[in-house]
Amino acid sequence: MITRGLKASMPRSLYGRAVLIVLVPVMTILLVVTVVFVQRLYEGVTNQMSLGVSKEILLILDRLEQTGALEFALEVAAPLGVEIASDDGTVEHRRDWIDLSGRTVQSTLLEEVPAARAVDLNGRPGFARVAIDSTLGPIVMDVPRTRLSARNPHQFLVLIGVTAFLMSAIALIYLRNQMRPIRRLARAAEAFGKGRVVPYRVAGATEVRAAGSAFLNMRDRIERQIEQRTMMLSGVSHDLRTPLTRMKLGLSLMEPGAEVEDMTRDVEDMEQMLEAFLSFARGDAQEEPERIDPSELARDAVDRFARAGMQVHARVFSGEGTAMLRPVALRRALDNLITNALRYGNEAGVSAVIDDEAIRLIVEDSGPGISPEQREYVLRAFTRLDDARNQNEGSGVGLGLTIAADIARQHGGKLNLGESTDLGGLRVEITIPK
């Protein structure tokens, strides 16, 4: 329980934890030194000096009792720096709260001088006034404060406190400078995870430079792989389109018949599969992000399908704001989800929810949905659940959800499958963090 409480109270950021690592030892050392200084050195020295003054006061009182005359007591008090006067009733037992040694002075004098009834540390600046009941009546002895406690002892505490503050401030400034390359690396990695490439220069300590160099090498490799995949698929597209075109031309020259119609449909299916595969593999990786309004993008998709006479309507649109997104890729993802919704259901609903943390684009349908145990499986490429999903408008190639999930990952988000509470079918949600 204690460990969990400590973990919960720890700062989340690396800078916050580093600040604790710096400040906690400094404050602990400062506290220990202060306590030791006040209790052992400061109070001990004050107690010894007050004991010496107490012996002198007792000596003066003894001379006063022996002679019964104040002038003889003054002869002893004057060399000791002690002044004697009659008590005018103004002496009170008091001290300032900031007077750290005053309590020790008062307790020692009252304990060692039985005749003392009050010690006033505020009545006369620079003196401690001791009210005493003597044989001649109430008197007051004024003792220089420098003879009772060390002079300006708080200077040590101020010095060590100021020094600790300055050293901590310098350490925090240096620590902040050391954290800056780490934050830049984190921002560059986060932006790349969302499909954006921001300038990044390797800097900082050796370990941070090593991590930054590894990140740049990784980013370059991924970009080269995406470029090579796009170029390869462009070549595949050209090579496959040529024989498909020859096959279509040959079929058009043949006598019409059932076999020719079947082969023509097969060729058309092959073209459809080729286009879908190229769309999935290309993934609009070369598209640069733009600042757009996700709600407007979703409304535009609803309008396009509605103008085509399809049962697509807008549902929940809440929140406002813009974000750096890839509009062409995101439009393709919405089109694929809406097409899937209409293929397996009679109607589709589109929602866009924008808050401070994320952008949520939601497509729901009235179809049979997908069981929870199959939702992860269906996101794989070329996966079709023909026996579980009623198909109203032909068969797909099993890439609609996969393309949408890939586009969501390009934006640093994810695609979640669930059940629509309103339409009763599948609920697909693209969540993109801001």
C-alpha positions in Angstrom: 0.0 0.0 0.0 2.8 2.4 0.9 4.6 1.6 -2.4 1.5 2.2 -4.4 0.9 5.5 -2.6 4.5 6.7 -3.4 4.1 5.7 -7.0 0.8 7.5 -7.3 2.3 10.7 -5.8 5.4 10.7 -8.0 5.5 13.1 -10.9 4.8 11.6 -14.3 7.4 13.6 -16.3 11.1 12.8 -16.3 11.9 16.4 -15.4 9.6 16.4 -12.4 11.3 13.2 -11.1 14.7 14.6 -11.7 13.8 17.7 -9.8 12.8 15.5 -6.8 16.1 13.6 -7.1 18.0 16.9 -6.9 15.9 18.7 -4.3 15.1 15.9 -1.8 18.8 15.3 -0.8 19.5 19.0 -0.7 16.5 19.8 1.6 17.2 16.7 3.7 20.9 17.8 4.3 19.7 21.4 5.0 17.2 20.2 7.5 19.6 17.9 9.3 22.3 20.6 9.4 19.8 23.1 10.8 18.6 20.8 13.5 22.1 19.8 14.5 23.2 23.4 14.6 20.3 24.6 16.6 20.1 21.8 19.1 23.7 20.8 19.7 25.8 23.8 18.8 23.5 26.8 19.1 21.5 25.7 22.2 24.6 24.2 23.8 26.7 27.3 23.5 23.8 29.5 24.7 23.3 27.3 27.7 27.0 27.4 28.7 27.1 31.2 28.3 23.8 31.6 30.3 25.2 29.4 33.1 28.3 31.6 33.4 26.1 34.8 33.6 23.9 33.0 36.2 27.0 32.4 38.4 27.8 36.1 38.1 24.3 37.1 39.1 24.4 34.8 42.1 27.8 36.4 43.1 26.3 39.9 42.9 23.3 38.8 45.0 25.5 37.2 47.5 27.5 40.4 47.9 24.3 42.4 48.1 23.0 40.1 51.0 26.4 40.3 52.8 26.7 44.1 52.7 23.1 45.1 52.6 24.1 48.1 50.4 23.5 48.5 46.6 26.7 50.4 46.0 28.8 47.5 47.2 27.0 45.2 44.8 27.6 47.7 41.9 31.3 47.4 42.6 31.1 43.7 41.7 28.6 44.2 38.8 30.3 47.0 37.0 33.4 45.1 35.9 31.1 42.3 34.7 29.1 44.6 32.5 25.9 44.2 34.6 23.7 47.1 35.4 21.5 47.2 38.5 18.4 49.3 39.0 15.2 49.2 41.1 12.2 47.3 39.5 9.7 49.8 38.2 7.2 47.1 37.3 7.8 47.2 33.5 9.8 44.0 33.4 7.8 41.1 31.9 8.7 37.6 30.9 8.8 37.8 27.1 10.8 37.3 24.0 10.4 37.4 20.2 9.2 34.3 18.4 12.2 34.6 16.0 14.6 34.6 18.9 15.8 31.0 18.7 18.2 31.2 21.7 15.8 33.3 23.9 14.0 30.3 25.3 17.3 28.7 26.4 18.4 31.9 28.0 15.2 32.3 29.9 15.0 28.7 31.1 18.6 28.7 32.2 18.5 31.9 34.2 15.2 31.1 35.9 16.5 27.6 36.8 20.0 28.7 38.0 18.9 31.9 39.9 16.1 31.0 42.3 15.4 34.6 43.1 14.7 35.5 39.5 11.0 35.8 38.6 11.1 37.1 35.0 13.5 37.5 32.1 12.6 40.2 29.6 14.4 40.0 26.3 12.4 42.7 24.6 12.3 45.5 27.2 15.7 47.0 26.3 17.4 46.4 23.0 20.7 44.5 23.3 20.1 43.6 26.9 18.4 40.8 28.9 16.5 42.3 31.9 16.3 39.9 34.8 13.7 40.8 37.5 14.9 39.5 40.9 13.4 39.6 44.4 16.4 40.5 46.6 16.8 41.4 50.3 16.6 45.1 49.4 13.4 44.5 47.4 12.6 44.0 43.7 15.6 44.9 41.5 16.4 44.5 37.8 19.8 43.4 36.4 20.5 44.4 32.8 22.9 41.9 31.2 24.3 42.5 27.7 22.7 39.9 25.4 26.1 39.2 23.8 27.2 37.6 27.1 24.2 35.2 27.0 24.2 33.8 23.5 26.3 33.8 20.3 26.1 37.0 18.3 24.0 36.8 15.1 23.9 33.0 15.0 21.1 33.2 12.4 23.7 34.3 9.8 24.8 30.7 9.6 21.3 29.5 8.8 20.8 32.3 6.3 24.1 31.6 4.6 23.5 27.9 4.3 19.9 28.5 3.2 20.9 31.0 0.5 23.7 28.8 -0.7 21.4 25.8 -0.9 18.8 27.8 -2.9 21.4 29.2 -5.3 22.9 25.7 -5.9 19.5 24.2 -6.4 18.5 26.9 -8.9 21.7 26.4 -10.8 21.2 22.6 -10.8 17.6 22.9 -12.0 18.6 25.3 -14.8 21.3 22.8 -15.9 18.9 19.9 -15.6 16.3 21.7 -17.7 18.9 22.2 -20.4 19.8 18.5 -20.3 16.1 17.6 -20.6 15.5 19.8 -23.6 17.1 17.3 -26.1 15.0 14.5 -24.6 11.8 16.5 -25.1 12.7 17.3 -28.7 13.3 13.7 -29.3 10.0 12.8 -27.8 8.2 15.4 -29.9 9.8 14.1 -33.1 9.0 10.5 -32.3 5.4 11.4 -31.4 5.0 13.4 -34.6 6.4 10.6 -36.7 4.0 8.2 -35.0 1.1 10.5 -36.1 2.4 10.5 -39.7 4.3 13.8 -39.6 8.0 14.4 -40.1 9.4 17.3 -38.0 13.0 18.6 -38.2 15.2 17.0 -35.5 18.9 17.5 -34.8 20.9 15.2 -32.6 22.0 17.0 -29.4 22.5 16.4 -25.7 24.4 13.9 -23.6 26.0 10.8 -25.1 23.1 8.6 -24.3 20.6 11.0 -25.7 22.6 11.4 -28.9 22.7 7.7 -29.3 18.9 7.5 -28.9 18.5 10.4 -31.3 20.7 8.8 -33.9 18.9 5.5 -33.6 15.6 7.3 -34.1 16.8 9.1 -37.2 18.1 5.8 -38.7 14.8 4.1 -37.9 12.8 6.9 -39.4 15.0 6.8 -42.6 14.6 3.1 -42.9 10.8 3.2 -42.5 10.6 6.0 -45.1 12.8 4.1 -47.5 10.7 1.0 -47.0 7.5 2.9 -47.7 8.9 4.5 -50.8 10.2 1.1 -52.1 6.9 -0.5 -51.4 5.1 2.2 -53.3 7.4 1.9 -56.3 7.2 -1.8 -56.3 3.4 -1.8 -56.2 3.3 0.7 -59.0 5.3 -1.7 -61.1 3.1 -4.6 -60.0 0.0 -2.6 -61.0 1.4 -1.9 -64.5 2.5 -5.5 -65.0 -0.9 -6.9 -63.9 -3.0 -4.4 -65.7 -1.5 -5.3 -69.1 -2.5 -9.0 -69.1 -5.9 -8.1 -67.5 -6.5 -5.7 -70.4 -5.6 -8.4 -73.0 -8.0 -10.8 -71.2 -10.8 -8.3 -71.3 -10.1 -7.6 -75.0 -10.0 -11.3 -75.8 -13.3 -11.9 -74.0 -15.0 -9.0 -75.8 -14.1 -10.7 -79.1 -15.6 -14.0 -78.1 -19.2 -15.1 -78.8 -21.5 -14.1 -75.8 -22.3 -17.0 -73.5 -22.5 -18.1 -69.9 -18.8 -19.0 -69.7 -17.8 -15.7 -71.2 -19.9 -13.8 -68.7 -18.4 -15.8 -65.8 -14.9 -15.1 -67.0 -15.7 -11.4 -67.5 -16.9 -11.2 -63.9 -13.7 -13.0 -62.7 -11.6 -10.4 -64.6 -13.6 -7.5 -63.0 -13.2 -9.1 -59.6 -9.4 -9.3 -60.2 -9.3 -5.6 -61.1 -11.3 -4.7 -58.0 -9.0 -6.8 -55.8 -5.9 -5.2 -57.5 -7.2 -1.7 -56.9 -8.1 -2.5 -53.2 -4.7 -4.1 -52.6 -2.8 -1.2 -54.1 -4.9 1.3 -52.1 -4.1 -0.6 -48.9 -0.4 -1.0 -49.7 0.1 2.6 -50.8 -1.8 4.0 -47.8 -1.2 7.6 -49.0 2.1 7.6 -47.2 3.5 10.5 -49.3 0.6 12.8 -48.5 1.6 15.7 -46.3 -0.6 16.5 -43.3 -2.8 19.6 -43.4 -4.8 21.5 -40.8 -8.4 20.6 -41.4 -11.7 20.3 -39.6 -12.6 16.6 -39.0 -16.3 17.4 -38.6 -16.4 19.0 -42.1 -14.6 16.0 -43.5 -17.2 13.6 -42.0 -20.2 15.8 -43.1 -18.7 15.9 -46.7 -18.6 12.1 -46.7 -22.2 11.9 -45.6 -23.3 14.3 -48.3 -21.5 12.5 -51.0 -23.1 9.1 -50.2 -26.5 10.7 -49.6 -26.4 12.4 -53.1 -25.8 9.0 -54.6 -29.1 7.9 -53.1 -27.7 5.8 -50.3 -29.1 5.6 -46.8 -26.3 7.5 -45.0 -27.2 10.1 -42.4 -25.3 12.3 -39.9 -25.8 11.3 -36.2 -23.8 13.0 -33.4 -21.5 16.0 -34.2 -20.1 17.6 -31.1 -17.1 19.8 -30.4 -15.1 22.1 -32.7 -11.5 22.4 -33.7 -8.9 21.6 -36.3 -6.0 19.2 -36.4 -3.0 18.2 -38.6 -4.4 15.3 -40.6 -4.0 13.7 -44.0 -7.4 14.5 -45.7 -7.1 12.1 -48.6 -6.2 9.2 -46.5 -8.9 10.0 -43.9 -11.5 10.4 -46.6 -10.6 7.0 -48.0 -10.9 5.4 -44.5 -14.4 6.9 -44.0 -15.4 5.9 -47.5 -14.3 2.3 -46.8 -16.2 2.2 -43.5 -19.4 3.6 -45.0 -19.2 1.3 -48.0 -18.8 -1.7 -45.6 -21.7 -0.5 -43.5 -24.0 -0.2 -46.6 -22.8 -3.6 -47.9 -23.7 -5.4 -44.8 -26.6 -3.2 -43.6 -29.5 -1.2 -44.9 -28.3 2.1 -43.5 -25.3 3.8 -42.0 -24.8 6.6 -39.5 -21.7 8.8 -39.2 -20.6 10.8 -36.1 -17.7 13.1 -35.3 -16.8 13.9 -31.7 -14.0 16.3 -30.9 -12.8 17.0 -27.4 -9.6 18.2 -25.8 -7.9 14.8 -26.0 -8.9 13.1 -29.2 -10.9 13.1 -32.5 -13.4 10.3 -32.8 -14.9 9.5 -36.2 -17.7 6.8 -35.8 -19.5 4.8 -38.5 -22.5 2.6 -37.4 -24.6 0.2 -39.5 -27.8 -1.9 -39.1 -26.2 -5.2 -40.2 -25.5 -8.3 -38.1 -22.3 -6.9 -36.6 -19.2 -8.9 -35.7 -18.8 -11.0 -32.6 -16.2 -9.8 -30.0 -14.0 -12.9 -30.5 -13.7 -12.1 -34.3 -13.1 -8.4 -34.1 -9.3 -8.7 -33.9 -9.2 -11.3 -36.6 -11.3 -9.3 -39.0 -8.7 -6.5 -39.0 -6.2 -8.7 -40.9 -5.8 -8.1 -44.6 -8.0 -10.1 -47.0 -10.2 -11.4 -44.2 -13.9 -11.8 -45.0 -16.6 -13.1 -42.7 -19.1 -14.0 -45.4 -21.0 -16.5 -43.3 -21.4 -14.1 -40.4 -22.2 -10.9 -42.4 -25.2 -10.7 -44.7 -24.0 -9.2 -48.0 -26.6 -7.1 -49.8 -24.3 -5.7 -52.5 -21.8 -8.3 -53.5 -18.6 -9.5 -52.0 -15.6 -7.4 -51.0 -11.9 -8.3 -50.9 -11.5 -8.0 -47.1 -9.4 -4.8 -47.0 -11.9 -2.1 -46.0 -11.4 -2.4 -42.2 -7.6 -3.1 -42.7 -7.1 0.1 -44.7 -9.1 2.1 -42.2 -7.0 0.7 -39.3 -3.8 1.4 -41.2 -4.8 5.0 -41.8 -5.7 5.4 -38.2 -2.2 4.1 -37.1 -0.6 6.6 -39.6 -2.2 9.4 -37.6 -1.0 7.9 -34.3 -4.5 6.6 -33.5 -6.4 3.3 -33.5 -9.5 1.7 -34.9 -11.9 0.0 -32.4 -14.8 -2.3 -33.2 -18.0 -2.5 -31.1 -21.7 -2.8 -31.2 -24.0 0.0 -32.2 -26.6 0.6 -29.5 -28.9 2.6 -31.8 -28.7 0.8 -35.2 -27.9 -2.7 -33.8 -25.0 -3.5 -36.1 -21.3 -2.9 -36.1 -19.8 0.3 -34.6 -16.4 1.3 -36.0 -14.6 4.1 -34.3 -11.4 5.8 -35.4 -9.7 7.6 -32.5 -6.9 10.0 -33.3 -5.2 11.8 -30.4 -4.7 15.6 -30.7 
